[in-house]
Protein backbone atom coordinates (compact mmCIF):
# COMPACT_ATOMS: atom_id res chain seq x y z
CA UNK A 1 0.00 0.00 0.00
CA UNK A 2 1.42 3.37 -0.95
CA UNK A 3 1.79 6.13 1.62
CA UNK A 4 -0.88 8.78 2.04
CA UNK A 5 1.63 11.41 0.95
CA UNK A 6 2.82 10.48 -2.51
CA UNK A 7 4.90 12.28 -5.07
CA UNK A 8 2.88 15.12 -6.52
CA UNK A 9 3.21 17.12 -9.71
CA UNK A 10 2.56 20.79 -10.14
CA UNK A 11 -0.44 21.61 -12.27
CA UNK A 12 -1.11 25.20 -11.23
CA UNK A 13 2.28 26.70 -10.45
CA UNK A 14 2.60 25.07 -7.03
CA UNK A 15 5.91 23.59 -5.99
CA UNK A 16 6.39 19.90 -6.67
CA UNK A 17 7.03 17.55 -3.78
CA UNK A 18 9.32 14.73 -4.82
CA UNK A 19 11.24 13.91 -1.64
CA UNK A 20 9.70 12.84 1.64
CA UNK A 21 11.44 11.73 4.80
CA UNK A 22 10.99 10.87 8.43
CA UNK A 23 13.29 12.75 10.77
CA UNK A 24 13.93 10.98 14.08
CA UNK A 25 14.86 13.43 16.81
CA UNK A 26 16.50 13.03 20.20
CA UNK A 27 15.96 15.90 22.62
CA UNK A 28 17.20 17.11 25.95
CA UNK A 29 15.32 15.56 28.87
CA UNK A 30 11.86 17.09 29.22
CA UNK A 31 11.99 18.97 25.89
CA UNK A 32 10.15 16.56 23.56
CA UNK A 33 6.75 18.29 23.65
CA UNK A 34 8.26 21.75 23.11
CA UNK A 35 10.45 20.49 20.26
CA UNK A 36 7.52 18.72 18.55
CA UNK A 37 5.37 21.85 18.78
CA UNK A 38 8.12 24.13 17.44
CA UNK A 39 9.15 21.79 14.61
CA UNK A 40 5.51 21.32 13.55
CA UNK A 41 5.41 25.03 12.63
CA UNK A 42 8.32 24.78 10.16
CA UNK A 43 7.37 24.99 6.48
CA UNK A 44 7.93 21.59 4.89
CA UNK A 45 7.07 19.65 8.05
CA UNK A 46 3.77 17.82 7.63
CA UNK A 47 3.69 16.02 10.98
CA UNK A 48 5.60 16.15 14.27
CA UNK A 49 4.75 13.87 17.19
CA UNK A 50 6.40 13.04 20.49
CA UNK A 51 7.00 9.33 20.93
CA UNK A 52 8.62 6.95 23.38
CA UNK A 53 11.69 4.83 22.72
CA UNK A 54 15.19 5.76 21.58
CA UNK A 55 13.86 8.88 19.83
CA UNK A 56 11.69 11.55 21.39
CA UNK A 57 10.05 13.14 18.33
CA UNK A 58 9.27 11.79 14.87
CA UNK A 59 8.76 14.27 12.04
CA UNK A 60 7.39 13.76 8.54
CA UNK A 61 8.90 16.27 6.10
CA UNK A 62 8.71 16.95 2.40
CA UNK A 63 10.69 19.00 -0.11
CA UNK A 64 11.05 19.43 -3.85
CA UNK A 65 14.47 17.76 -3.96
CA UNK A 66 17.17 16.22 -1.76
CA UNK A 67 19.09 19.49 -1.47
CA UNK A 68 16.00 21.31 -0.19
CA UNK A 69 15.33 18.47 2.26
CA UNK A 70 18.89 18.79 3.55
CA UNK A 71 18.48 22.54 4.00
CA UNK A 72 15.19 21.99 5.83
CA UNK A 73 16.75 19.52 8.26
CA UNK A 74 20.11 21.23 8.80
CA UNK A 75 19.12 24.90 8.74
CA UNK A 76 15.61 24.78 10.21
CA UNK A 77 14.98 21.59 12.20
CA UNK A 78 18.42 21.16 13.79
CA UNK A 79 18.44 24.79 14.92
CA UNK A 80 15.43 24.23 17.23
CA UNK A 81 16.40 24.62 20.88
CA UNK A 82 16.44 21.33 22.78
CA UNK A 83 17.40 19.02 19.90
CA UNK A 84 20.53 16.97 20.53
CA UNK A 85 20.56 14.63 17.48
CA UNK A 86 18.62 13.87 14.30
CA UNK A 87 18.47 10.94 11.92
CA UNK A 88 16.88 11.53 8.50
CA UNK A 89 15.22 8.56 6.77
CA UNK A 90 14.12 9.33 3.19
CA UNK A 91 10.98 7.54 2.00
CA UNK A 92 11.49 5.19 -0.94
CA UNK A 93 8.86 3.57 -3.14
CA UNK A 94 10.05 0.07 -4.04
Beta strands, then each sheet from edge to edge (+ up, - down):
strand 1: 19-27
strand 2: 45-50
strand 3: 57-63
strand 4: 83-90
sheet 1: 2+ 3- 1+ 4-
end
